Amino acid sequence: MNFRNVLPLAIALLMFPQIAQTLYSPALADIGQVFTVGPQTAAQTLSVYFLAFAFGVVVWGRVCDRIGRRPTMLVGLAVYVGASMLALSVGTFIGLLMAQALAAFGAAVGSVVTQTLLRDRFRGAELARIFSLIGIALAASPAIGLFSGASLVHAFGYRGVLGCLLLLSAALWLWCWRILPETRPRHLITFGLFETLQRMLLDPDIWRSTLLVALFNIALFSYYSLGPFMFERLGLSGQLFGYSGVILALSSGLGAWLNEWLLLKGFTDLRLIRLAACSALLGGIGVWLLQDSGWFVLAMLPVVVGFGMAIPNILGSALAYYGDRLGTAGALFGLMYYLLIGAGLMLAVWTQALGETLILCGALTLLLASRKT
């Protein structure tokens, strides 16, 4: 089978965790009201999601090296389907958190195994272009998630979001069952988990890539965690927050398109990451200056453009020297940056300071990108 025919499925699998996160964001205010918890507590559901997602990345990445990419994907998606059914049946906030953690654990399979599939079949500049193409498609994820989530919450409350995620995950499972190929090399040697971890922990380039992925994601998802409550504070409706996702998606798509165009013009990945870091820092300063006005959403645009430019280049080159253990290395790489994302979002939620969070993330990414490898 021509693997490029499977690219739409690969894109859908990579989009699914992001759509799940952003679909859930407009439901946070409703969850706070239903379970009578404050904004900080309700927003912790996204932090819990990222932390559980991190451990799922390790498990599924390790398993896909042992039993294959296809069976691992099917099992992980089945876990998500079961967790979504559980979330619809619980009646306490703690129960909802536990169901969300299990769902995040299952959703991680869509990220780590799909990236491993792509790294099995593509290398070098071709892989970077594939990630850039996927980045353009992924730009639509926030718009789909926020707009659909706001509409579902308005009509059915947070349970509408959970029901939608159940249907999406079941449809993805059926799609994978029908066409997903097995790409695991026939004679793949399975390296030890701790041996690979030790090698990666001593690799300064891995640490830099990990921090860059984490910081760009913290900058983006801090908006989804804190945005609903900023809109509420400013007297703006939750539906307007959902519509803001369309603007952000267009900006992310612009960033991914710029990345593809500049790669063809001969720009190096490091130079593009530096441009993205500058864009994110300028956007963060703008959000801080406009945080008492609804116009702060426009200042988010450079942040999202930077995200769209940077992430394909970081992911495309991060594991270039781990081709003999892509599943395990991808799992550990994911664990490292998702743990940092979860911790960073917890701090952002605790401070309730979006502008300051964005400035710090932008400054740190610029510092990391300015250092030579």
N, C-alpha and C positions, 0 to 999 in steps of 0.2 A: 504493500500500500504506500502510495506517495504521501510522505508525512505532512507535506504542505496542505493536503486535503483535511488533515486533522487540526490544522491551526485554528479554525473557528472554535472547536471544542477546547483547545488549549487556552485560547483567549477567554472563553466563558468561565473556565475553571479558575483562571487567575483573577478574573473580575469578581467571582462569587464572594471571596472573603471580604473584599473592599465594599461590595454592595451590601453585604450583611452588616458590616460595621456602620455604614452611613444610613442604611434603612432604619437602624436602631436609634440613631441619634435624635430624630424628631420625637421619638417615643419617651425620651428621658423625663420630660416635664409631666407627661401623663402617668408614668410609672411612679414619680414622686408623689403625685396626688392620690393615686389608687392605694399605694402602700404607706402613705403618710410619712415619707422620708424627705429630708432636705435636699437641696440641689447637689451639695457635695457628695452625699451618700448615693443618690440616684446616678450621678455621673461616674461613680466608681465601677458601674457595670462594664463600661468600655475598658477601664484599666484591667479588670479581672479578665475580660475577653482577651486582651493582648498577652497577659501572663500565661493563661491556659493555652493560648495559641502557640506560645514559645515552646512549651513542653510537647505539644502535639507535633510541632515541626521536627523535633529530635526523634520522637518515636517513629513517625511515618517515614522520615528520611532514612533511618536505620533499617526499618522493615523493608523498604523498597529495594535496598541493596541485597537483602537476603532472599525474599520471595518473589520479587519482581514489581514493576511499576503498576501494571494493570490491576492485580488483585489488591494491592495496597490502596489504590484509589477507590476501589469499590467498597472496601471495608470502612475506610475513613468517611466516605459520604453516607454510608449506612448509619454510622455513629451519629452524624449530624441530623439525619432524619429522626432517629430515636430521641435525641436531645430536644429537638423542636417539639415533638409530641409531648415530652415531659414538661417543657416550659409552658405549654398551653393548659396543663392540668394542675400546676402548683397554685397555692393560694397565699404564700408568704414571700416576702422580699428575699429572705435567705434561700428559699427554694428556687426562686427565679435566678439568683446569682449562681447557684450550683448547676442549674440547667444550662445557663449561659456559658459557664466554664466548660461543661461537657461538649456543648455545641462548638465552642471555639477550638477545643481539642480536635474535633472531627474536621472542622473547616480548614485546619492547617494542612491537611492532605492536598487541598487544591493548590496551595502555594508551593510547597517543597517538592512534591512529586512532579508537578507540571514543569517547574524549573529544571528538575533533573531530566525529564523527558527531552526538553529543548537542548540541554547541554549534552545529552547522548547523541543528538543528531546534528548539532551545529557547533562551530568553533570560531574563535577570533572575531574578525570584523563582521562576518556573516551573523554570528550570534548577537553582536551589538546592534546590528540593523534589525534583527528579529525582535529584540527587546524594545527597540525604539518604535517599531511598528505596533507592538503590543501596547506600548505606552500611550500611543495615540488612541487606541481602543479603550484602554483603562481610564483615559480622561473622562469618558462618559459615565464611569461608575459613580462618582459623587453626585452627579446630576440625577441619574436614575435613582440612586439610593435616597437622597434628600427629598426630591420631588415626590417619589412614590411613597416614602415613609410619612411625609407630612399629610398626603392625601389619605393614606390608610388610617393614620391616627385620628384625623378629623372625622372619618366615617365610622371607624370601628374601635378606636382606642389602641393601646399597645398590642392587644391580641390580634388585631388585623395585621400588624407587622410580623408577628410570630407565625401566623397562618400562611402569609406570603412566603416566608423563608422556608417553611415546610414544603410547600409546593415546588419552589425553585430547586431545593436540594433533591427532592424525589425525581424531578425531571432531569437533572444533571446525572443522577445515578443511572437512569435508563439510557441516556445518551452515551455515557461511558461504556455501559454494558454492551451496547450495540457496535461501537466503532473504535474504542480506544485500543491502540496496538500495544504490544510489549516491546520495549526498547532496551531492556537490560542486556548488556553484552553477555554472550554465552559463557565465556570463561572469565568472568569478573572475579577477581580476588577480593574477598571481604577483609578489609583492614580493621584492626581493633579500634573500638570507639575511643578509648582513652589515649591510645597511641596517636590517633588523628587529632584529638583535642589538645594534647601536649604540643604537637607540631604547630597547630593553629594559634595557640596561646603565645607561642614564641615568635610568631610571624607579625612584624610591625605593620605590614601592608594589610593583613586581615583585620587588625585592630582599627586601622584608619578607615577601611571600607565599612566595618561594623558601625563605628561612630557616625560616619557620614549618613549611612542609611537610617540609623536611629534618629539623628537630629532632624533630617528632612521630614521624616514621618511624624515626629513629635510636633514639629511646626504645623504640619497639615492637620493632624487629628486633634490638636489642642483646640482648633476652631470648631470641630464637630463636637467636642466635649463641652466647651464653654459657650459656644455660640447660642444654643437655645436659651440659656439663662441671660446672656447679654441682650438678646432680642426682647426677652420678657422684661428686663430692667428698663429698657428704652421704650417700652410700651408698644412694641411691634409684634405682629402675630406670628405664631408658629409656622403658618403657611408661607409667610415671607421668608422665613429661614429656609424652608424647603426650596423656594424659588432661587435663593442665593446659590444653591448648588449648581444651577444651570450656568451662572456666570463663572463660577470656579471651574466647572468642567471645561468650558471653552478656553479658559486660561491654561489649564493643564494640557489640553490638546494643542494649544499654541506652543507651549514649552516643548512637548514631544515632537511637534513638527519642526520647530527651530533646531532641535537636537539632530533630527534626521538630515535636515538641509545643511547644517554646519559640518556634520560628519562627512557628507559628500564633498564639501568645500575643503576638506583636509584638516579641520580642527581636531586636535587630540582630545581624548576623553578627559584628561586632567584640566585642560584649558576650559572645556565646557562646564566642568564641575565648579571651577572658580567663578565663571560667569553666573552660574546658578546660585552660588553662595552670596554673591553681591546682590543679586535680585531679591533673594530671601531676606537679607539684612535690611535693604531699603524698604521692603514691604512691612517688615516688623516695626520699623521706626514710624511708618505711616499709620499703622494700626494703633500704636501707642498714642500718637498725636490726636487721632480721631475716635478714640474709644468711647467718648460720650456722645457720639452721633452715629446714626445708621450708616453714614458714609464710610465707616471703618471697613465695611465689606469690600469696597473698591480697593482699599489698601492691601487687602489679602491677595489681590491678583498677582503682584510680582512674586509673592511667596509661592503660589501655586504654579506659576510659570517656572520658577526655579526647581520645584519638585519634579515637574515634567521633563526638564532638561537633565537633571542630575541622576535620577534613579536608574534609567536604562544603562548609563555608562558605568555606574558603580557595580550593578549586578552583572553586567556583561563581562567585566574584567576581574571580579573579585576572586574567582576560583580557578584562574587560568592554570595554576600549578598543582591542582588537585584532581586532574582528569582521571586518575586511577581509582578514585574513591568519591565520586561526585555525590552519591546519595548521602553518605555519612558526613562528608564535608559540608554539603548544602544544609543538612540538618543542624549541624553545630553552628554554622554561620547564622542560620535563621534563629536558633536559640539565643545566640549572643545579642543580636540586634533587637529581637522581640522582647527580651527581658529588659533591655535599656528603654525601649519604647514604653512598655508598661510602667516602669518606674518613673520615667519622665512625665507621662500623662498623670500619674498619681500626684506628682509634685505640682503640675499645672492646675489640676482640679483643686488641690489643697490651697493654692495661692489665689485662684480665681483671677489671675492676671495674664490675660492673653497677650497684650502688647509686649510686656517684659519677657514672657516666654519666647515669643518670636524673635525678639532682639538677641536674646542669649543664644538661641539656636543658630541664627544667622551669623553671629560673630564667631561662634565655635566652628561652624562649617567653613567659613572663610579662612580661619586659622589653619584648620586641617588641610584644606585644599592648597594652601600656600606653601606647605612643606613639601619638599621634593621626596620622591620615593627612593 
